[in-house]
Every structure is written in C-alpha cells, then in structure tokens.
C-alpha cells in the first residue's frame, strides 16, 4: 500500500517563483520540486508524481506554468494529472494572478494582497485588490475549478508584487499563502 503524499499546487513557475517557493519550502520544513519550475512547465504529470514520491517528507510544493498559453497548456495538463493522482492528497492551491484578463480565471476561496491582508476579493498580478469577489485572472488557473481542491488562495505574481514578495525579503506573501493552506488543512495536527 502506498502512502498518499500531501502537496500544495502553485500556478507559477518562472525564475522569481522558483526562488520564492524554494525559500518558503525550506522555511516551513517542506520540500519543493525545483525541477517543476519552467515558463512553460517542462515536466509531464507522471514525471512530477515520480519526483513527489521521491521526496523524503511532506508538504511538497509543486509549480506549474502555462506561460500565457490560451486554453490548456502543458502546465495545466501536468497540474490536472498530479491533482487527480490516487497517491496524491492536494492540501490546497495557490492561484497566481497574471495579466491575461480576457482569457482565464478561477474562483478563489480567499486572496492575500501584497500587504499580506486576507481579502474575499481577487488580486491582480501586483497583489492589488480587484473589484470582483472570489475570482482571479491568471494563465494557469482555468482547470482549478474542475478539480476537488479544499482551499484555493489567490495571490499576485509570486516573488514579485512590486518587490513585496521578493525572496530576499522572505517571500512573505507566498509564505502566508502556504501557511494558510497548511493551517486550514490541519497538516501540522495530522503530523503529531
């Protein structure tokens, strides 16, 4: 019998996101699948699942990126595969805002703006609150609505947000999103 691995899905994978996610994974005592970064994603779903299973412990932070491709690109295909795999338990997802207003959006349960404030409104790529409640525009977010994800947290562009989320500052917005998902999932309680 295999043990289900607990994973947080992140819909961004550029160099800035990679640095921020690696930093946060280390800070929370988790793991980051560093090779899942790429703009667009280069690894397939099965390749990512194999890497997740090799990590020594949970939680595992995994990046997916479509690089602005309209419709279902490589990042979303891999994300759907990982999220629905029988050996993976998705704790939550971080939906990252992008400029692609007319293309893709998803519902979010909560957003975190660039000042670290939780809000029911969506945020833009700079982490500034939008006008719509519970919705975020992005380029790798369309399939999130089709999946059974317990908590979706919207944030601006990871590692950026006008330097509010720089890894040099400890990627505070990304870290807060990850901690919120862990708290709501009861992850640390399950560990004890």
N, C-alpha and C positions, 0 to 999 in steps of 0.2 A: 504494500500500500504506500503510495507516495504522499508526502506532506504538501499541503497547499501553501504556496509562497504568497506572502502579503505584499502588495505592490501599490504604488501611487503612480498614476499616469500623468504625464506632463506634456502639453501640446506645444512644445517649443524645443528646438534642437540646434540653434546656432551657437557660435563660439561663446557669446555672452551668457546664454542659458547654461551651457556646459559648465562654465566656471562657477556660476551661482549654484547650480544643482549639486555639483561635486562638493562645494563648500558646505552646503546645508546638510547633505547626506552625512558628511563627517561630523558636523556639529550635533546631529541628533542620534548618532551612533548607528546609522543605517548604511545602506550601500547604494551606489549609483552605477547604473550600467553606462559607463563612459562611452563605450563604442556605439551606444544608441543615438549619440548626437550626430548631427548632419543636417544640412539645409539644401535639399530634402534628405529625409531618412534614407540610409543606405542598407540597413539590415532588414531582413524579412521577419514576419511574425515568428515562424519556427526558430529562426536563429536567435531572436531575442529571448524566447522562452527557454532555450537551452542555456543561455547566459544567466538568466534569472535563477535557474535551478542550480547553477554552479556557485552562486554567492553563498558565503558562509552563514549569513543571518539576515533577518528582515528588520525594518521595512526596506524594500527595494524601490528606488526612484528610477523611472524609465522615461526617456524623452522620445517624442515623435514629432516630425515636422514635414509639412507638405510644400514648403517654400512658395506659398501663394498659388499653388495649382488649383484651379477651379474643379469642384467635384471631388471624388475620392481618389486621392493620390497615394503614393507609397506609404506615407506616414500614417494615414488613416487605415489603410489595409492592414498594416502591421499592428496598429492600436486595436482594431477590432479582433484580430486573431488572438492577441495577448489577453484582452479583456474577457473573452469568452472561453479561454482555455480551461479545461477541467482542473488543472493543477495550480491555477492562479486565483487568489482572492483579491479583488480590487477593493482597496480601502477607500479610495476616492480619486478624483481627478482635478488637476489644476488646468483650467481653460484659459489660455493666454490670448489676450486681445491683439488684433492686428488691424492694419489699415483697410482691409478688404470689406468695406461696408456693404456693398451690393451683392456679395457672394454668399458667405456662410456665417451662420450664427448658431448659438446653442443656448438653452436655458442654463442658468446657474442658480444654486441654492443661496449663495451669498457671494459678494465680491469684497476684495480688500483694495482700497485705493492706495495711492503712492505714499500717503502719510500713515499707513497702517490702520486706517479706520475701516471697520466692517460696515458694509452697506448692502441694502437689498437691491440697489441699482447696479447696472453693469458699469464697467470702466472701459476707457479707451486704452490704446497702446502706451500712453504716457501715464496711465494709472489715475486719470482724472474721471470722476463720476460722470456717467451718461444720464440721459433722461428716462430710459426705459428700465422698469423693474424686472429683475430676474433674467436678463438677456445680455449676451456678449457677442461681439463680432470678432471673428478670427479666421485663420486659414486652415486650421487642422481640427476644427471643433464640430463639424457638421454631424459626424457619426455619434457623438456623445449622447444625443437624445435617444438613439436607438438601443443604447446599452443600459444594463442594470447597474448603475453606479450609485452607491449610497450617498455621496456628497460631491458636488461639483463646485469648486471655488474659482471665481473669476479674478484674474489679475491683469495688470498691464504687461508690457513686454519684459520678460524675465531678464534680470541682470542689467536692465536699463532704467526705464521710467524716469528719464532726466536725472540719472545717477542716483535716484532714491533707492534703487535695488542693486547697486554695484556690489560685486563680491568683495571688493576692497572695504566696504562698509559692513560686510557680513550678510549681504543679500537679505535684508530684514523682511521684505515683503514676501519673498519666496519662502523663507523660513517660517513666517507666521502662517502662511497657507498650509505648509506641510504639517506644522504643529496642530493646526485646527483640525485637519483631516485625522491625524493620529488620535487627538483627544476625542473627537466625535465617534471614532470607530471603536474606542475602548482598547486600542492597541496595547498600551502600557499595562492596563489592568489584566489583559489576557496573558501578558508575559509573566506576571507574578504568580 
